[in-house]
Amino acid sequence: MKENEPGIFVTLDENPAQIRENVLAFGWDLEKLEAEGLLTMVDASPLRRVKSAVNLGNISIGKKDFSLVSLIEIIKRHAKEMKAKRIVIDPLATFMFQYPNEFERRDAFITLLEGVSEVGATSFFVSEVTHTSLERAHQFEEYLAEGVILMLKRVVTEGMERLFQIEKMRGVNHDTKPRPYVISDEGIRVFPTEQFV
């Protein structure tokens, strides 16, 4: 929150209270940011527990469609209320598991991307990669997103190193080399001149 721009964190899996507690280890006081109106935590995890169909009057809407529409509307409502500049949706996999068919999954992700982009905020969709090597197969959401940032770990003799790499950022000249980073009370800090050996 260095720029004091309001943002939304949408959790599709973890309880917001647990997230608030976990990030205190880094010195991040999310409750303070919420009280200041700089952060809204949205617990969207109940959407995955919706019944197989939802009846709205005489219309029956399938669970997947209801969850997708509800998620987009929740994000839009909160973004409008607080004039959000940043939106984080975590983890994307929880949402995608509702769509075992790859074509449905792709269509749902495009709908989510388009719905959230209408807000005009910078959006981050957190996704687990299936493989951690740099030669990994790319997931379809990476092709559809405007940018892809990898945050990986690698084992070295001294322990563990964190790796930050911008794989893609459409329309922006960017550094493609892997760079070390740390997570601290100052946030996520990337060391742009240091290189992995």
Backbone as CSV, one residue per row, in Angstrom:
resi,resn,N_x,N_y,N_z,CA_x,CA_y,CA_z,C_x,C_y,C_z
1,MET,0.820,-1.188,0.000,0.000,0.000,0.000,0.870,1.260,0.000
2,LYS,2.028,1.136,-0.599,2.962,2.246,-0.634,2.349,3.489,-1.285
3,GLU,1.516,3.297,-2.303,0.918,4.415,-3.018,-0.430,4.830,-2.424
4,ASN,-0.856,4.163,-1.335,-2.150,4.447,-0.708,-3.313,4.316,-1.673
5,GLU,-3.231,3.351,-2.575,-4.321,3.084,-3.508,-5.162,1.938,-2.973
6,PRO,-6.480,2.084,-2.978,-7.344,1.049,-2.434,-7.350,-0.212,-3.281
7,GLY,-7.500,-1.352,-2.619,-7.506,-2.621,-3.316,-8.420,-3.641,-2.673
8,ILE,-8.702,-4.683,-3.442,-9.576,-5.769,-3.001,-8.796,-7.071,-3.064
9,PHE,-8.929,-7.872,-2.019,-8.363,-9.223,-2.024,-9.538,-10.193,-1.958
10,VAL,-9.727,-10.965,-3.032,-10.815,-11.938,-3.109,-10.236,-13.309,-2.812
11,THR,-10.672,-13.910,-1.720,-10.206,-15.252,-1.397,-11.277,-16.260,-1.792
12,LEU,-10.885,-17.210,-2.605,-11.799,-18.249,-3.067,-11.654,-19.520,-2.246
13,ASP,-10.706,-19.532,-1.328,-10.401,-20.764,-0.620,-10.187,-20.543,0.875
14,GLU,-9.223,-19.726,1.211,-8.810,-19.558,2.605,-9.690,-18.544,3.336
15,ASN,-9.899,-18.776,4.606,-10.670,-17.880,5.451,-9.928,-16.546,5.602
16,PRO,-10.604,-15.400,5.417,-9.937,-14.103,5.555,-9.252,-13.909,6.905
17,ALA,-9.845,-14.430,7.987,-9.225,-14.305,9.308,-7.863,-15.002,9.333
18,GLN,-7.781,-16.153,8.672,-6.514,-16.896,8.607,-5.479,-16.127,7.782
19,ILE,-5.916,-15.506,6.700,-5.004,-14.705,5.870,-4.460,-13.537,6.682
20,ARG,-5.363,-12.840,7.387,-4.927,-11.703,8.219,-3.880,-12.144,9.234
21,GLU,-4.107,-13.291,9.846,-3.171,-13.808,10.849,-1.842,-14.216,10.215
22,ASN,-1.894,-14.904,9.084,-0.679,-15.386,8.425,0.247,-14.248,8.002
23,VAL,-0.308,-13.161,7.461,0.552,-12.083,6.958,1.115,-11.199,8.070
24,LEU,0.606,-11.355,9.289,1.198,-10.625,10.418,2.655,-11.024,10.627
25,ALA,3.013,-12.255,10.199,4.403,-12.713,10.301,5.348,-11.806,9.503
26,PHE,4.801,-11.130,8.466,5.601,-10.200,7.672,5.427,-8.755,8.146
27,GLY,4.634,-8.566,9.194,4.390,-7.224,9.687,3.292,-6.497,8.917
28,TRP,2.466,-7.229,8.186,1.395,-6.617,7.400,0.120,-6.623,8.224
29,ASP,-0.370,-5.465,8.566,-1.581,-5.333,9.367,-2.757,-5.048,8.430
30,LEU,-3.399,-6.109,7.960,-4.503,-5.960,7.020,-5.719,-5.310,7.671
31,GLU,-5.940,-5.592,8.948,-7.079,-4.974,9.634,-6.955,-3.459,9.652
32,LYS,-5.751,-2.945,9.813,-5.517,-1.498,9.805,-5.839,-0.926,8.426
33,LEU,-5.382,-1.631,7.368,-5.673,-1.176,6.006,-7.174,-1.215,5.718
34,GLU,-7.849,-2.240,6.247,-9.310,-2.322,6.076,-10.000,-1.155,6.776
35,ALA,-9.554,-0.847,8.000,-10.152,0.255,8.767,-9.933,1.601,8.071
36,GLU,-8.808,1.726,7.363,-8.483,2.969,6.648,-9.182,3.040,5.284
37,GLY,-9.885,1.976,4.905,-10.581,1.962,3.614,-9.674,1.683,2.437
38,LEU,-8.469,1.186,2.717,-7.519,0.888,1.642,-7.578,-0.568,1.184
39,LEU,-8.246,-1.418,1.949,-8.330,-2.831,1.599,-9.709,-3.362,1.952
40,THR,-10.257,-4.142,1.034,-11.480,-4.890,1.301,-11.166,-6.357,1.080
41,MET,-11.410,-7.169,2.103,-11.243,-8.620,1.985,-12.605,-9.200,1.621
42,VAL,-12.655,-9.947,0.523,-13.906,-10.556,0.074,-13.773,-12.069,0.189
43,ASP,-14.601,-12.646,1.042,-14.602,-14.101,1.194,-15.603,-14.680,0.201
44,ALA,-15.091,-15.156,-0.933,-15.943,-15.751,-1.967,-15.951,-17.270,-1.871
45,SER,-15.358,-17.823,-0.811,-15.306,-19.284,-0.686,-16.684,-19.928,-0.585
46,PRO,-17.717,-19.258,-0.034,-19.038,-19.910,-0.017,-19.595,-20.213,-1.403
47,LEU,-19.118,-19.523,-2.438,-19.622,-19.765,-3.792,-19.365,-21.190,-4.256
48,ARG,-18.297,-21.792,-3.770,-18.000,-23.151,-4.208,-18.885,-24.188,-3.504
49,ARG,-19.623,-23.734,-2.488,-20.516,-24.649,-1.764,-21.977,-24.477,-2.173
50,VAL,-22.208,-23.724,-3.255,-23.566,-23.514,-3.742,-24.149,-24.847,-4.204
51,LYS,-25.472,-25.022,-4.011,-26.152,-26.247,-4.463,-25.970,-26.417,-5.969
52,SER,-26.389,-27.580,-6.483,-26.201,-27.877,-7.903,-26.958,-26.908,-8.803
53,ALA,-28.042,-26.294,-8.323,-28.777,-25.297,-9.097,-29.374,-24.281,-8.137
54,VAL,-29.518,-23.058,-8.615,-30.087,-21.986,-7.814,-31.342,-21.505,-8.533
55,ASN,-32.456,-21.437,-7.810,-33.707,-20.993,-8.398,-33.919,-19.516,-8.116
56,LEU,-34.089,-18.757,-9.188,-34.407,-17.338,-9.096,-35.769,-17.156,-9.749
57,GLY,-36.817,-17.186,-8.934,-38.171,-17.162,-9.479,-38.431,-18.444,-10.252
58,ASN,-38.845,-18.303,-11.500,-39.108,-19.469,-12.350,-37.872,-19.937,-13.111
59,ILE,-36.763,-19.239,-12.909,-35.538,-19.561,-13.653,-34.599,-20.347,-12.753
60,SER,-34.040,-21.426,-13.308,-33.059,-22.231,-12.587,-31.692,-21.996,-13.222
61,ILE,-30.734,-21.604,-12.408,-29.377,-21.334,-12.902,-28.442,-22.382,-12.341
62,GLY,-27.634,-22.983,-13.203,-26.665,-23.987,-12.771,-25.632,-23.397,-11.824
63,LYS,-25.069,-24.256,-11.007,-24.091,-23.840,-9.997,-22.928,-23.064,-10.614
64,LYS,-22.384,-23.567,-11.722,-21.218,-22.923,-12.335,-21.548,-21.504,-12.788
65,ASP,-22.667,-21.366,-13.503,-23.044,-20.044,-14.000,-23.353,-19.096,-12.855
66,PHE,-24.043,-19.582,-11.829,-24.364,-18.748,-10.676,-23.089,-18.291,-9.983
67,SER,-22.145,-19.199,-9.783,-20.886,-18.858,-9.115,-20.113,-17.812,-9.905
68,LEU,-20.051,-17.975,-11.222,-19.306,-17.052,-12.068,-19.942,-15.662,-12.035
69,VAL,-21.244,-15.588,-12.252,-21.941,-14.307,-12.249,-21.849,-13.659,-10.867
70,SER,-22.046,-14.442,-9.819,-21.977,-13.920,-8.451,-20.598,-13.358,-8.136
71,LEU,-19.563,-14.090,-8.525,-18.196,-13.644,-8.258,-17.918,-12.313,-8.950
72,ILE,-18.278,-12.212,-10.216,-18.048,-10.966,-10.961,-18.830,-9.818,-10.322
73,GLU,-20.074,-10.050,-9.958,-20.897,-8.993,-9.367,-20.372,-8.561,-8.003
74,ILE,-19.908,-9.510,-7.200,-19.322,-9.179,-5.891,-18.101,-8.280,-6.077
75,ILE,-17.237,-8.658,-7.010,-16.018,-7.869,-7.260,-16.384,-6.474,-7.752
76,LYS,-17.306,-6.389,-8.709,-17.707,-5.087,-9.258,-18.303,-4.186,-8.173
77,ARG,-19.156,-4.749,-7.335,-19.805,-3.957,-6.288,-18.774,-3.369,-5.322
78,HIS,-17.860,-4.224,-4.852,-16.835,-3.739,-3.915,-15.885,-2.756,-4.587
79,ALA,-15.528,-3.025,-5.829,-14.607,-2.135,-6.552,-15.229,-0.756,-6.729
80,LYS,-16.514,-0.721,-7.043,-17.211,0.561,-7.221,-17.301,1.304,-5.897
81,GLU,-17.653,0.595,-4.828,-17.809,1.224,-3.509,-16.523,1.886,-3.028
82,MET,-15.390,1.215,-3.252,-14.136,1.750,-2.708,-13.221,2.362,-3.764
83,LYS,-13.676,2.389,-5.027,-12.856,2.909,-6.131,-11.503,2.185,-6.179
84,ALA,-11.577,0.859,-6.205,-10.378,0.016,-6.151,-9.458,0.248,-7.351
85,LYS,-8.171,0.263,-7.074,-7.139,0.376,-8.113,-6.461,-0.963,-8.369
86,ARG,-6.574,-1.885,-7.393,-5.960,-3.212,-7.512,-6.959,-4.261,-7.058
87,ILE,-6.957,-5.409,-7.731,-7.806,-6.534,-7.352,-6.960,-7.797,-7.417
88,VAL,-6.988,-8.586,-6.356,-6.289,-9.871,-6.323,-7.336,-10.960,-6.135
89,ILE,-7.280,-11.996,-6.979,-8.166,-13.153,-6.854,-7.281,-14.369,-6.604
90,ASP,-7.497,-15.043,-5.456,-6.591,-16.105,-5.024,-7.368,-17.232,-4.344
91,PRO,-7.151,-18.463,-4.683,-6.419,-18.983,-5.840,-7.368,-19.244,-7.008
92,LEU,-6.892,-19.012,-8.180,-7.689,-19.216,-9.385,-8.088,-20.681,-9.544
93,ALA,-7.246,-21.592,-9.089,-7.515,-23.033,-9.235,-8.838,-23.426,-8.586
94,THR,-9.172,-22.838,-7.446,-10.419,-23.166,-6.761,-11.616,-22.857,-7.654
95,PHE,-11.549,-21.746,-8.357,-12.605,-21.380,-9.293,-12.620,-22.330,-10.489
96,MET,-11.453,-22.634,-11.032,-11.343,-23.443,-12.244,-11.754,-24.900,-12.039
97,PHE,-11.625,-25.401,-10.819,-11.994,-26.803,-10.564,-13.473,-27.077,-10.817
98,GLN,-14.266,-26.034,-10.854,-15.686,-26.212,-11.156,-15.915,-26.622,-12.611
99,TYR,-14.901,-26.434,-13.446,-15.033,-26.668,-14.883,-14.073,-27.759,-15.337
100,PRO,-14.473,-29.035,-15.244,-13.575,-30.113,-15.652,-13.303,-30.121,-17.158
101,ASN,-14.256,-29.592,-17.941,-14.088,-29.528,-19.385,-13.194,-28.328,-19.731
102,GLU,-12.147,-28.555,-20.512,-11.175,-27.504,-20.811,-11.801,-26.324,-21.541
103,PHE,-12.755,-26.582,-22.433,-13.380,-25.491,-23.179,-14.255,-24.641,-22.260
104,GLU,-14.975,-25.283,-21.348,-15.776,-24.546,-20.360,-14.864,-23.716,-19.453
105,ARG,-13.741,-24.324,-19.054,-12.788,-23.654,-18.165,-12.230,-22.400,-18.842
106,ARG,-11.862,-22.537,-20.109,-11.325,-21.406,-20.865,-12.372,-20.305,-20.999
107,ASP,-13.606,-20.693,-21.337,-14.689,-19.735,-21.504,-14.989,-19.017,-20.185
108,ALA,-15.008,-19.766,-19.088,-15.274,-19.174,-17.773,-14.175,-18.181,-17.396
109,PHE,-12.933,-18.530,-17.681,-11.830,-17.630,-17.351,-11.913,-16.349,-18.179
110,ILE,-12.236,-16.473,-19.468,-12.384,-15.287,-20.316,-13.508,-14.399,-19.777
111,THR,-14.622,-15.017,-19.382,-15.748,-14.258,-18.819,-15.319,-13.540,-17.540
112,LEU,-14.579,-14.230,-16.684,-14.091,-13.620,-15.448,-13.130,-12.468,-15.751
113,LEU,-12.199,-12.683,-16.673,-11.250,-11.629,-17.066,-11.991,-10.393,-17.577
114,GLU,-12.936,-10.622,-18.492,-13.677,-9.503,-19.072,-14.513,-8.788,-18.017
115,GLY,-15.162,-9.567,-17.142,-15.990,-8.967,-16.099,-15.190,-8.105,-15.146
116,VAL,-14.048,-8.604,-14.720,-13.210,-7.861,-13.780,-12.549,-6.670,-14.468
117,SER,-12.198,-6.806,-15.736,-11.528,-5.708,-16.444,-12.439,-4.492,-16.605
118,GLU,-13.761,-4.704,-16.567,-14.705,-3.586,-16.669,-14.554,-2.597,-15.517
119,VAL,-13.982,-3.050,-14.416,-13.790,-2.201,-13.236,-12.724,-1.142,-13.495
120,GLY,-11.750,-1.462,-14.342,-10.680,-0.519,-14.651,-9.508,-0.571,-13.690
121,ALA,-9.467,-1.577,-12.829,-8.353,-1.734,-11.884,-7.343,-2.725,-12.440
122,THR,-6.141,-2.695,-11.915,-5.144,-3.708,-12.246,-5.498,-4.969,-11.476
123,SER,-5.647,-6.070,-12.195,-6.076,-7.319,-11.565,-4.973,-8.353,-11.582
124,PHE,-4.849,-9.060,-10.457,-3.887,-10.144,-10.307,-4.663,-11.421,-10.023
125,PHE,-4.474,-12.429,-10.860,-5.088,-13.732,-10.659,-3.980,-14.670,-10.209
126,VAL,-4.047,-15.142,-8.985,-3.003,-16.005,-8.439,-3.320,-17.442,-8.823
127,SER,-2.343,-18.092,-9.438,-2.538,-19.460,-9.909,-1.315,-20.291,-9.563
128,GLU,-1.560,-21.533,-9.174,-0.442,-22.435,-8.933,0.018,-22.984,-10.277
129,VAL,1.322,-23.023,-10.479,1.839,-23.618,-11.708,1.959,-25.120,-11.503
130,THR,1.758,-25.876,-12.594,1.807,-27.328,-12.475,3.237,-27.845,-12.359
131,HIS,4.181,-27.111,-12.918,5.605,-27.456,-12.792,6.361,-26.181,-12.478
132,THR,7.438,-26.299,-11.724,8.169,-25.110,-11.310,9.408,-24.810,-12.137
133,SER,9.771,-25.682,-13.046,10.961,-25.401,-13.850,10.641,-24.323,-14.878
134,LEU,11.656,-23.620,-15.331,11.457,-22.565,-16.311,11.095,-23.134,-17.678
135,GLU,11.304,-24.421,-17.877,10.960,-25.070,-19.148,9.575,-25.715,-19.083
136,ARG,8.753,-25.310,-18.155,7.450,-25.913,-17.917,6.478,-25.650,-19.059
137,ALA,5.433,-26.471,-19.113,4.342,-26.237,-20.063,3.477,-25.108,-19.520
138,HIS,3.059,-24.212,-20.396,2.248,-23.078,-19.959,0.786,-23.477,-19.852
139,GLN,0.097,-22.864,-18.894,-1.329,-23.098,-18.689,-2.104,-22.105,-19.541
140,PHE,-3.310,-22.475,-19.962,-4.050,-21.639,-20.911,-4.312,-20.235,-20.382
141,GLU,-4.516,-20.073,-19.071,-4.786,-18.739,-18.541,-3.596,-17.794,-18.732
142,GLU,-2.395,-18.368,-18.847,-1.218,-17.541,-19.083,-1.242,-16.930,-20.475
143,TYR,-1.795,-17.649,-21.440,-1.902,-17.126,-22.800,-2.932,-16.009,-22.872
144,LEU,-3.977,-16.097,-22.054,-5.065,-15.128,-22.097,-4.770,-13.868,-21.295
145,ALA,-3.938,-13.974,-20.279,-3.624,-12.835,-19.413,-2.699,-11.847,-20.124
146,GLU,-2.787,-10.594,-19.705,-1.919,-9.552,-20.270,-0.472,-9.697,-19.792
147,GLY,-0.309,-10.263,-18.605,1.028,-10.434,-18.055,1.115,-11.690,-17.222
148,VAL,2.323,-12.233,-17.117,2.566,-13.421,-16.299,3.830,-13.174,-15.489
149,ILE,3.683,-13.261,-14.171,4.815,-13.109,-13.261,4.955,-14.419,-12.493
150,LEU,6.142,-14.992,-12.530,6.420,-16.219,-11.781,7.117,-15.863,-10.475
151,MET,6.658,-16.476,-9.403,7.311,-16.342,-8.104,7.598,-17.763,-7.645
152,LEU,8.849,-18.168,-7.797,9.243,-19.550,-7.536,10.296,-19.618,-6.443
153,LYS,10.542,-20.845,-5.993,11.626,-21.096,-5.040,12.554,-22.137,-5.646
154,ARG,13.806,-22.051,-5.298,14.735,-23.100,-5.706,15.658,-23.432,-4.545
155,VAL,16.007,-24.704,-4.468,16.885,-25.180,-3.402,18.330,-24.934,-3.810
156,VAL,19.074,-24.324,-2.911,20.510,-24.098,-3.105,21.231,-24.642,-1.880
157,THR,22.545,-24.685,-1.908,23.339,-25.233,-0.816,23.017,-24.562,0.513
158,GLU,22.835,-23.244,0.477,22.584,-22.481,1.700,21.146,-22.585,2.192
159,GLY,20.266,-23.181,1.407,18.851,-23.274,1.801,17.924,-23.062,0.614
160,MET,17.107,-22.008,0.677,16.097,-21.740,-0.330,16.243,-20.321,-0.853
161,GLU,16.154,-20.161,-2.167,16.158,-18.826,-2.775,14.818,-18.614,-3.465
162,ARG,14.369,-17.368,-3.420,13.128,-17.012,-4.097,13.462,-16.379,-5.446
163,LEU,12.678,-16.747,-6.449,12.916,-16.308,-7.822,11.691,-15.543,-8.332
164,PHE,11.910,-14.364,-8.876,10.861,-13.523,-9.456,11.203,-13.334,-10.920
165,GLN,10.260,-13.649,-11.805,10.532,-13.487,-13.234,9.265,-13.045,-13.959
166,ILE,9.403,-11.993,-14.742,8.297,-11.548,-15.585,8.414,-12.305,-16.902
167,GLU,7.520,-13.238,-17.123,7.538,-14.011,-18.365,6.908,-13.247,-19.507
168,LYS,5.896,-12.446,-19.170,5.155,-11.748,-20.218,4.511,-10.510,-19.618
169,MET,4.528,-9.421,-20.365,3.821,-8.210,-19.976,3.540,-7.452,-21.277
170,ARG,2.331,-7.657,-21.807,1.983,-7.084,-23.106,2.072,-5.561,-23.100
171,GLY,2.719,-5.019,-24.149,2.797,-3.578,-24.327,3.758,-2.869,-23.398
172,VAL,4.566,-3.641,-22.654,5.502,-3.034,-21.709,6.888,-3.643,-21.917
173,ASN,7.895,-2.788,-22.064,9.272,-3.265,-22.139,9.671,-3.682,-20.722
174,HIS,10.101,-4.934,-20.559,10.377,-5.421,-19.208,11.586,-6.354,-19.189
175,ASP,12.124,-6.497,-18.005,13.253,-7.384,-17.748,12.739,-8.827,-17.725
176,THR,13.362,-9.713,-18.481,12.920,-11.114,-18.520,13.824,-12.039,-17.705
177,LYS,14.875,-11.473,-17.112,15.802,-12.308,-16.341,15.219,-12.634,-14.969
178,PRO,15.482,-13.861,-14.478,15.043,-14.187,-13.119,15.830,-13.361,-12.100
179,ARG,15.118,-12.798,-11.129,15.737,-11.949,-10.115,15.352,-12.436,-8.726
180,PRO,16.255,-12.313,-7.753,15.899,-12.694,-6.382,14.920,-11.688,-5.778
181,TYR,14.113,-12.182,-4.845,13.203,-11.292,-4.133,13.052,-11.775,-2.699
182,VAL,12.571,-10.863,-1.851,12.271,-11.195,-0.455,10.886,-10.663,-0.123
183,ILE,10.261,-11.305,0.857,8.998,-10.819,1.399,9.297,-10.358,2.815
184,SER,9.018,-9.084,3.093,9.333,-8.521,4.410,8.228,-7.556,4.831
185,ASP,8.479,-6.841,5.929,7.495,-5.868,6.395,7.350,-4.692,5.430
186,GLU,8.274,-4.585,4.472,8.199,-3.538,3.448,7.426,-4.004,2.218
187,GLY,6.991,-5.254,2.217,6.272,-5.809,1.069,7.138,-6.813,0.325
188,ILE,6.873,-6.960,-0.955,7.673,-7.850,-1.814,8.719,-6.976,-2.488
189,ARG,9.970,-7.282,-2.241,11.063,-6.462,-2.773,11.898,-7.298,-3.736
190,VAL,11.945,-6.859,-4.987,12.721,-7.541,-6.034,14.049,-6.807,-6.178
191,PHE,15.133,-7.567,-6.361,16.466,-6.986,-6.529,16.801,-7.005,-8.023
192,PRO,16.528,-5.892,-8.727,16.602,-5.874,-10.191,17.993,-5.954,-10.793
193,THR,19.029,-5.769,-9.983,20.387,-5.832,-10.550,21.098,-7.130,-10.197
194,GLU,20.533,-7.911,-9.273,21.153,-9.175,-8.887,20.661,-10.292,-9.801
195,GLN,21.568,-11.263,-10.045,21.201,-12.361,-10.911,21.417,-13.684,-10.191
196,PHE,20.662,-14.698,-10.610,20.876,-16.046,-10.090,22.051,-16.654,-10.840
197,VAL,22.841,-17.420,-10.128,23.986,-18.100,-10.763,23.697,-19.579,-10.886
